[in-house]
Amino acid sequence: MKILGIIPARGGSKGLPRKNIKMLGDKPLLQYTSEVALESDKLDLVVLSSDDDEIIDIGKRLGLTIPFKRPQVLAEDNSSSLSVIKHVLNFYLDKNVHFDAICLLQVTSPFRTKEFLDKAIETFINNKSDSLVSVLEVPHEYNPHWTFKDNEKGLLDISTGDKNIISRRQDLPKSYHRDGSIYITKTSVILDENSLYGSSISYIVSPKEYYVNIDTVKDWEKAENLLNNIS
């Protein structure tokens, strides 16, 4: 299976300005994801999509492929990941270069390892699913069987639609949330269904001790603390 690695890194960031190339330890944030992606022999090509000249220059020095400068219309606060991915795929399709799937690696999750990335890709291929996402387990107090939504009568219904609450924590089924580290999707699902997920989704559970998704100053401080523990 031919898989395209895509690292999106736009210049604008309101929560933490210039975060994609801000120095985390002795490396710009972009470098953590770039190194792991380039080390993996399961990605046929690793592309940086950016609208920012400084990020592009750093990406080139890191060894990433940068086939274009991302159009500004795809680098706004409300620009979707799906539109960015489709832009990359269509660029290569115009050159008659086809990929079976893409692997989206967001810069804001810097502590994934090559081994974890390779395992995610292997899981996706072996399961023959439309997509794969990296996840973390939802703490039991936020399990959907223990959360509620209001109804038209001003009363609470169990979020799952069940009529009775599961009373014991030990009886709760595991539930998961996306952690933003890895998304893998078949190209056909993206282009034909305009979806990042399709109808069958595989998953891989991330090590929670290294989890951070950097969006705010507080997230950055957590990343610095994690880096100290890892080093």
LINPE-V386501 format. One record per pair of residues at least 24 apart in sequence whose C-alpha atoms are under 6 Angstrom apart, sorted by the first residue. I is the first residue (numbers start at 1). J is the second residue. If there is no record, write none. Layout:
i=I j=J
i=I j=J
//
This chain:
i=2 j=99
i=2 j=100
i=3 j=43
i=3 j=44
i=3 j=99
i=3 j=100
i=3 j=101
i=3 j=102
i=4 j=43
i=4 j=44
i=4 j=45
i=4 j=102
i=5 j=43
i=5 j=45
i=5 j=46
i=5 j=102
i=5 j=103
i=6 j=46
i=6 j=47
i=6 j=104
i=7 j=48
i=7 j=105
i=7 j=106
i=8 j=48
i=8 j=49
i=9 j=50
i=10 j=50
i=10 j=51
i=11 j=52
i=15 j=215
i=15 j=216
i=16 j=216
i=30 j=107
i=32 j=110
i=33 j=107
i=33 j=110
i=36 j=114
i=40 j=114
i=100 j=186
i=100 j=187
i=101 j=185
i=101 j=186
i=101 j=187
i=102 j=184
i=102 j=185
i=103 j=183
i=103 j=184
i=104 j=182
i=104 j=183
i=105 j=182
i=108 j=213
i=108 j=214
i=109 j=181
i=109 j=212
i=109 j=213
i=129 j=200
i=129 j=201
i=130 j=185
i=130 j=186
i=130 j=198
i=130 j=200
i=131 j=184
i=131 j=185
i=131 j=197
i=131 j=201
i=132 j=183
i=132 j=184
i=132 j=201
i=132 j=202
i=132 j=203
i=133 j=182
i=133 j=183
i=133 j=203
i=134 j=182
i=134 j=203
i=134 j=204
i=134 j=205
i=135 j=176
i=135 j=177
i=135 j=178
i=135 j=179
i=135 j=205
i=135 j=206
i=136 j=176
i=136 j=177
i=136 j=205
i=136 j=206
i=137 j=175
i=137 j=176
i=138 j=175
i=138 j=176
//
